[in-house]
Amino acid sequence: MATLSGKPGLRYSVSDWDTRNKQMSDTAEQWRHISHETRQDGRGLCIETTCKTSWDEINSSRRLSDRIWDISRWRETLESCAKEVDKEKDALTRGKEETERALAATMVSLEVAVECLTLREGRCGNELVNDPVEAQLKKEVKLIDGLQQMLQQRIDKAFEQLCLLQEARQQLTQDLQNKIEAQDIDLSCLSLNVTSPDISLKPNPLCIPIGSTTPQQWEQFSQNNVARAQEDIQASLQLREDMRVTRAQLQNELEAQRIATEFAIRKRTHQLEQACNEMNWQLKSTQDEILNMENDIRSLEDDLQAKMAPLKLVHTRLENRIKRPGVDLCRDEVQFGLVEEAKQLEATILALKQKLAQARSVIMNQCLTYFWYSLQALQLHQAHMGEDLSQKQDALFLEQRNLETRSRLNSAPFTDLSSGVIVPLTNSSGRHNLELT
């Protein structure tokens, strides 16, 4: 049963109906056209984006390959530079150890020179002179002390340079490790593709990490590390050359001073031998003169004793002739002769006594120019000469001891560094200090 509305509905005409139908068809066709164009644009965009994505991926892979090549190039440079640093460190260490052995070898020369000076302090009397040997020994001690300071400075400088090389090596090692790690990461990225199972979307992948650098900064950093290492290597080369020259200079100067000192000792020894020979001859001559003097004194005494009997005879005759009586107590020629004989004998005895006194003591004139040596003076001078000879013999023995002591320098020459003891770096202030007066 049809239901009738209380209000009649809106009625369209046929023309309106046809118009609406046509409008619906046109709209459908328009939207289909728009949809077709959209689909065509989407297909073109898909093709275009696919190509661009493929090219971008290829370009990214190419850039990764170039980056890996750059890193490989710098890796080779850093590894080569690190090997040079290691090689120079080893060479500098050997040079430093040779210098330390050279420093230790100078201690033998210093000990010998100080021992010679100490031995020569045993001289006494007139032999305690400041001769050329003394000057050469003190010069040798001063030279060795200066050379030790120079060697110690070279050793300290080598230690500092080794520290700089170690720092440069650590910087190269750190840079090399970073590049190895970066290269491994880039190689891993290069091995990835769209089908790799490890790929995924990441949160905020376009952010710039803190501490990022530009390619120029990256390359400049490695260049600075290599340049610093090269500068340290050149400084080490120069230092090694300086140490070699210093060791050669040390050897030459020590050898020259050793020759000069030993020449002075041999010359002084020869002078002492000559002085001892001269003094021995003087002693022998003095002893002979003392014997002659003693013989002459005995002869004078004998002669004096021989003159007493004639004097007694004269005195007795004179005394007896005094007893003549009366006029016979005459001063005749006999009396005058006896008196003259007595005076002559007394004068002779007085001259003999004076000669004996002269032979037993020293008489000097007012000008102190000429000396007459008596037996006592000869004996006293003989004692002085004996004492002086003993001092000279002692000094000669000490000089011979010095030559024996310095033979240690010939048995252990400076060039024999293999037996030297390495001086520790901490022993930079343990050098011998000798006050030269």
BELBELDA-V923702 format. One record per pair of residues at least 24 apart in sequence whose C-alpha atoms are under 7 Angstrom apart, sorted by the first residue. I is the first residue (numbers start at 1). GAP is how many residues later the second one is. D is the distance in Angstrom with one decimal. If there is no record, write none. Layout:
BEGIN
{{I & GAP & D} {I & GAP & D}}
END
This chain:
BEGIN
{{61 & 129 & 5.9} {64 & 122 & 6.4} {64 & 126 & 6.4} {68 & 115 & 5.8} {68 & 118 & 6.6} {71 & 108 & 6.3} {71 & 112 & 6.4} {75 & 101 & 6.2} {75 & 104 & 6.8} {78 & 94 & 6.4} {78 & 98 & 6.4} {78 & 148 & 6.9} {81 & 145 & 6.7} {82 & 87 & 6.2} {82 & 90 & 6.5} {85 & 80 & 6.7} {85 & 84 & 6.6} {85 & 144 & 7.0} {85 & 148 & 6.6} {88 & 145 & 6.5} {89 & 73 & 6.5} {89 & 76 & 6.8} {92 & 144 & 6.7} {92 & 148 & 6.3} {95 & 145 & 6.2} {96 & 59 & 5.9} {96 & 62 & 6.3} {97 & 325 & 6.6} {99 & 52 & 6.7} {99 & 56 & 6.8} {99 & 144 & 6.9} {99 & 148 & 6.9} {100 & 55 & 7.0} {100 & 322 & 5.4} {100 & 323 & 5.4} {101 & 316 & 5.9} {101 & 319 & 5.0} {101 & 320 & 5.8} {101 & 321 & 5.2} {101 & 322 & 7.0} {102 & 145 & 7.0} {102 & 315 & 6.6} {103 & 45 & 6.1} {103 & 48 & 6.4} {104 & 316 & 6.1} {104 & 317 & 6.0} {104 & 318 & 6.7} {104 & 319 & 6.4} {105 & 309 & 6.1} {105 & 315 & 6.0} {106 & 38 & 6.8} {109 & 300 & 6.7} {110 & 31 & 6.1} {110 & 34 & 6.5} {112 & 293 & 6.5} {112 & 294 & 6.2} {113 & 24 & 6.0} {113 & 27 & 7.0} {113 & 28 & 6.3} {116 & 286 & 5.5} {119 & 279 & 6.4} {120 & 278 & 6.4} {123 & 272 & 5.7} {124 & 267 & 6.6} {127 & 264 & 6.7} {127 & 265 & 6.6} {127 & 268 & 6.8} {132 & 132 & 6.4} {133 & 128 & 6.5} {133 & 131 & 5.3} {133 & 132 & 5.7} {136 & 125 & 5.3} {137 & 124 & 6.4} {138 & 298 & 6.7} {140 & 117 & 6.3} {147 & 103 & 6.5} {152 & 276 & 6.4} {154 & 89 & 6.3} {161 & 75 & 6.5} {164 & 68 & 6.9} {165 & 67 & 6.2} {168 & 60 & 6.9} {168 & 61 & 5.4} {171 & 54 & 6.8} {172 & 53 & 6.4} {251 & 163 & 6.6} {265 & 134 & 6.6} {269 & 127 & 6.0} {269 & 130 & 6.1} {272 & 120 & 6.5} {272 & 124 & 5.9} {276 & 113 & 6.1} {276 & 116 & 6.4} {276 & 117 & 6.8} {279 & 106 & 6.9} {279 & 110 & 6.3} {283 & 99 & 6.3} {283 & 102 & 6.8} {286 & 92 & 6.9} {286 & 96 & 6.7} {290 & 85 & 6.2} {290 & 88 & 6.5} {293 & 82 & 6.3} {297 & 59 & 6.5} {300 & 52 & 6.4} {300 & 56 & 6.9} {304 & 45 & 6.1} {304 & 48 & 6.3} {307 & 38 & 6.9} {307 & 42 & 6.8} {311 & 31 & 6.2} {311 & 34 & 6.1} {314 & 24 & 6.1} {314 & 28 & 6.0}}
END
